């Protein structure tokens, strides 16, 4: 008979092959061949095998995280890799990573699971009961609980043992008459150095610790493949972000509360559809030529009562209209070029000159004469000019709004392109937020409350404070990726973005364009 050593696999690949074959056999024909009396015992054995598999998987995953092997596939964390390559939901991937870290912090419990003495679900409970103990106590109590479970105790008995061990530890702490109440010892000290860097030291109550841990875990997650921060760095940035969110939300009571602000948004197309719009539109064109979370109905009325109301007119660019403009321009240029050639030929009257005039007519432009690259460049240029034509004080959108709507929606327009400015006006900030809706970094969906307004071309480089030169970026992508790590962001005319990293990384919020190099006229 073969010994266990003789049947042991000689490599990881062989072990996986043997496990795959064994699991296949257990499913079919194994499950079908079992007698009813055998099913319970097989399920118990498979439960122990499941724990052993979980311990082995956690060991591999721990090595995978320690070596940062997930970066080779373009992912920023183990969880992201498991979601993509393991085809898991985010919740399932998070469970595996938490289990791996739990086994890392409770090696005694991990050994019991690997030995088949404790199940996976019991292991999670045991580790949760002892996580608050210091490391030396935790190991001893984990050992006690594992041995008690192996001896046949149920989960309720183990809970009593864990509580007794915890009470014993607390009784040996200072103030034995009231070991659990160390509320008076709480403190937090923030010290600053000569260069205004800080150092935090303190002793937190369990309630404060739990609240802070929840905040750090929520805001300190990996932001994407470009996020190379350590856990400690992410937690630092999460604390800063939490404080900034409180300040932005005006939840820090430094002064009386401000009125509700309502952004009343109406689309330009809806304005053009109102009665009287066509007459105003024609009058505006004639004058121009002569010059060289939305709420509506009752919900909106309730929210807007005594509110500061900002009317906002939005529009959606239709590049097909721009294509029609290009065709009109090219056809006109071709027609005038041909007419000029005819006049030249007719004035000369000679056969040679007539031939020359015909050649000029043959060279007349047509919509198909533009190369795709030239047409795209012309398309973007005309689109920008078209936006300038209708948006801004005294232009079509403002004129329609003031002529068709009643107060307070017909107030004076504000300038969204203010030139070089030391600060960003509030109305421009709100306009960028309305346009972007979330962080404009490729793949990031942080809401506006998490974000700053960033100049694509920096103010130090005479970057204009305008809606076309400003983007919405969350704290991590703005403060760290842009200003610390040297990434550059490009906002394309169609609203998509591309980020270029210091080591040649390229991230698109859209399908990759034909050229992967950043435009020369864009600054990060």
GIVEN-V243879 format. One record per pair of residues at least 4 apart in sequence whose C-alpha atoms are under 7 Angstrom apart, sorted by the first residue. I is the first residue (numbers start at 0). J is the second residue. D is the distance in whole Angstrom. If there is no record, write none. Layout:
I:J:D  I:J:D
This chain:
1:5:6  1:6:7  2:6:7  3:7:6  8:13:6  8:14:5  9:13:6  10:14:6  11:15:6  12:16:6  13:17:6  14:18:6  15:19:6  16:20:6  17:21:6  18:22:6  19:23:6  20:24:6  21:25:6  22:26:6  23:27:6  24:28:6  24:29:6  25:29:4  25:30:6  26:30:5  27:31:7  28:32:6  29:33:7  33:37:6  33:38:7  34:38:7  37:41:6  38:42:6  39:43:6  40:44:6  41:45:6  42:46:6  43:47:7  44:48:6  45:49:6  46:50:6  47:51:6  47:115:4  47:118:7  48:52:6  48:115:7  49:53:6  50:54:6  50:112:5  50:113:6  50:115:6  50:118:6  50:119:6  51:55:6  51:112:6  51:113:4  51:114:7  51:115:6  52:56:6  53:57:6  54:58:6  54:109:6  54:112:7  54:113:5  55:59:6  56:60:6  57:61:6  57:99:5  58:62:6  59:63:6  60:64:6  60:99:7  61:65:6  61:99:6  62:66:6  63:67:6  63:68:5  64:68:7  64:77:6  69:73:7  69:74:6  69:75:7  69:76:6  69:77:6  69:80:6  70:74:5  70:75:6  73:224:6  74:79:6  74:80:6  74:224:5  75:79:7  75:221:7  75:223:5  75:224:4  75:225:7  75:226:6  76:80:6  76:221:7  77:81:6  78:82:6  78:92:5  78:93:6  78:96:7  79:83:6  80:84:6  81:85:5  81:86:7  81:87:6  81:92:6  82:86:5  82:87:5  82:88:6  82:89:6  82:92:6  87:91:6  87:92:6  88:92:6  89:93:6  90:94:6  91:95:6  92:96:6  93:97:6  94:98:6  95:99:6  96:100:6  97:101:6  98:102:6  99:103:6  100:104:6  101:105:6  101:126:7  102:106:6  102:108:7  102:109:5  105:109:6  105:126:7  106:110:6  107:111:6  107:138:7  107:141:6  107:142:6  108:112:6  108:122:6  108:141:6  108:145:6  109:113:6  110:114:6  111:115:6  111:116:5  111:117:6  111:145:6  112:116:6  112:117:5  112:118:6  112:119:7  116:149:5  117:121:6  117:122:6  117:145:7  117:148:7  117:149:7  118:122:6  119:123:6  120:124:7  121:125:6  122:126:6  123:127:6  124:128:6  125:129:6  126:130:6  128:161:7  129:137:6  132:136:6  132:137:5  133:137:6  134:138:6  135:139:7  136:140:6  137:141:6  138:142:6  139:143:6  140:144:6  140:164:7  141:145:6  142:146:6  143:147:6  144:148:6  144:157:6  145:149:6  146:150:6  147:151:7  147:152:6  148:152:5  148:153:7  152:156:6  152:157:7  153:157:6  154:158:6  155:159:7  156:160:6  157:161:6  158:162:6  159:163:6  160:164:6  161:165:6  162:166:6  163:167:6  164:168:6  165:169:6  166:170:6  167:171:7  168:172:7  169:178:6  169:179:7  170:175:5  170:178:6  171:175:7  172:178:6  173:178:7  174:178:5  182:204:6  185:202:5  185:203:5  185:204:6  186:201:5  186:202:5  186:203:7  187:200:6  187:201:4  187:202:6  188:199:6  188:200:5  188:201:6  189:197:7  189:198:6  189:199:5  189:200:7  190:197:5  190:198:5  190:199:7  191:195:5  191:196:5  191:197:4  191:198:6  192:196:5  192:197:6  203:207:6  203:208:6  204:208:6  205:209:6  206:210:6  207:211:6  208:212:6  209:213:6  210:214:6  211:215:6  212:216:6  213:217:6  214:218:6  215:219:5  215:234:6  215:237:6  215:238:7  216:220:7  218:237:5  219:233:5  219:234:5  219:237:5  220:233:7  221:226:6  222:226:6  228:232:6  228:233:6  229:233:6  230:234:6  231:235:6  232:236:6  233:237:6  234:238:6  235:239:7  236:240:6  237:241:6  238:242:6  239:243:6  240:244:6  240:474:7  241:245:6  242:246:6  243:247:6  244:248:6  244:448:7  244:449:7  245:249:6  245:250:5  245:251:6  246:250:6  246:251:6  258:306:6  258:307:6  259:306:5  259:307:6  260:306:5  260:307:5  260:308:6  261:303:6  261:306:6  261:307:6  261:308:5  261:309:6  262:308:6  262:309:5  262:310:6  262:311:6  263:308:7  263:309:6  263:310:5  263:311:6  264:310:6  264:311:5  264:312:6  264:313:7  265:269:7  265:311:6  265:312:5  265:313:6  266:270:7  266:312:6  266:313:5  266:314:6  267:271:6  267:312:6  267:313:6  267:314:5  267:396:6  268:272:6  269:273:7  270:276:7  270:399:7  270:400:7  271:276:5  271:277:7  272:276:7  275:279:6  276:280:6  276:399:7  277:281:6  278:282:6  279:283:6  279:399:7  280:284:6  281:285:6  282:286:6  283:287:6  283:395:7  284:288:6  285:289:6  286:290:6  287:291:7  294:298:6  294:299:5  295:299:5  296:300:7  297:301:6  298:302:6  299:303:6  300:304:6  310:408:5  312:396:7  318:322:6  319:323:6  320:324:6  321:325:6  321:378:6  321:381:7  321:382:6  322:326:6  322:378:7  323:327:6  324:328:6  325:329:6  326:330:6  326:366:5  327:331:6  328:332:6  329:333:6  329:364:6  329:365:6  329:366:6  330:334:6  330:364:7  330:365:6  330:366:7  331:335:6  332:336:6  332:364:7  333:337:6  333:363:4  333:364:4  333:365:6  334:338:6  334:363:7  335:339:6  336:340:6  336:360:7  336:363:6  337:341:6  337:359:6  337:360:4  337:363:6  338:342:6  339:343:6  340:344:6  340:356:5  340:357:7  340:359:5  340:360:6  341:345:6  341:356:6  342:346:6  343:347:6  343:356:6  344:348:6  344:352:5  344:353:4  344:356:5  347:352:6  348:353:7  349:353:6  350:354:6  351:355:6  352:356:6  353:357:6  354:358:6  355:359:6  356:360:6  357:361:6  358:362:6  359:363:7  364:368:6  369:373:6  369:374:6  370:374:6  371:375:6  372:376:6  373:377:6  374:378:6  375:379:6  376:380:6  377:381:6  378:382:6  379:383:6  379:492:7  380:384:6  381:385:6  382:386:6  383:387:6  384:388:6  385:389:7  386:390:6  388:394:7  389:394:5  389:395:5  389:396:6  390:394:6  390:395:7  390:396:6  391:397:7  391:414:6  392:397:6  392:412:5  392:413:7  392:414:7  393:397:6  393:398:6  394:398:6  395:399:6  396:400:6  397:401:6  397:412:6  398:402:6  399:403:6  400:404:6  400:409:6  401:409:4  401:410:7  404:408:6  404:409:6  405:409:6  406:410:7  415:427:6  415:465:6  415:466:6  416:464:6  416:465:4  416:466:6  417:464:6  417:465:6  418:463:5  418:464:5  418:465:7  419:461:6  419:462:6  419:463:5  419:464:6  420:464:6  423:427:7  423:428:7  423:464:7  424:428:6  425:429:6  426:430:6  427:431:6  427:466:7  428:432:6  428:452:7  429:433:6  430:434:6  431:435:6  431:466:6  431:470:7  431:471:7  432:436:5  432:447:6  432:471:7  435:439:7  435:471:7  436:446:7  436:447:6  437:444:5  437:445:5  437:446:4  437:447:5  437:471:7  438:443:6  438:444:6  438:445:5  438:446:6  438:447:7  438:450:6  438:471:5  438:472:5  438:473:6  439:443:7  439:470:7  439:471:6  439:472:6  439:496:7  440:472:6  440:496:7  441:496:6  441:497:7  441:498:7  441:506:6  441:507:5  441:508:4  442:508:6  445:449:6  445:473:7  449:473:5  449:474:7  450:471:6  450:472:5  450:473:4  450:474:6  451:471:6  451:472:5  451:473:6  451:474:7  452:469:6  452:470:6  452:471:5  452:472:6  453:469:5  453:470:5  453:471:6  453:472:7  454:458:7  454:462:7  454:468:6  454:469:5  454:470:7  455:468:5  455:469:6  455:488:7  455:522:6  455:523:5  456:460:7  456:462:5  456:468:7  456:521:7  456:522:5  456:523:6  457:461:7  457:462:5  458:462:4  458:463:7  463:468:6  464:468:7  464:469:7  465:469:6  472:476:6  472:477:5  473:477:6  474:478:6  475:479:5  475:480:6  476:480:5  476:481:6  477:481:5  477:482:7  478:482:5  478:483:7  479:483:5  479:484:6  480:484:5  480:485:6  480:486:6  481:485:5  481:486:5  481:487:6  485:500:7  485:501:6  486:498:7  486:499:6  486:500:5  486:501:6  486:523:7  487:498:6  487:499:5  487:500:7  487:522:7  487:523:3  488:496:7  488:497:6  488:498:4  488:499:6  488:523:5  489:496:5  489:497:5  489:498:6  489:521:6  489:523:7  490:494:6  490:495:6  490:496:5  490:497:7  491:495:5  491:496:6  495:508:6  495:509:6  496:507:6  496:508:6  497:506:6  497:507:5  497:508:6  498:505:6  498:506:5  498:507:7  499:503:7  499:504:6  499:505:5  499:506:7  500:504:5  500:505:6  507:511:6
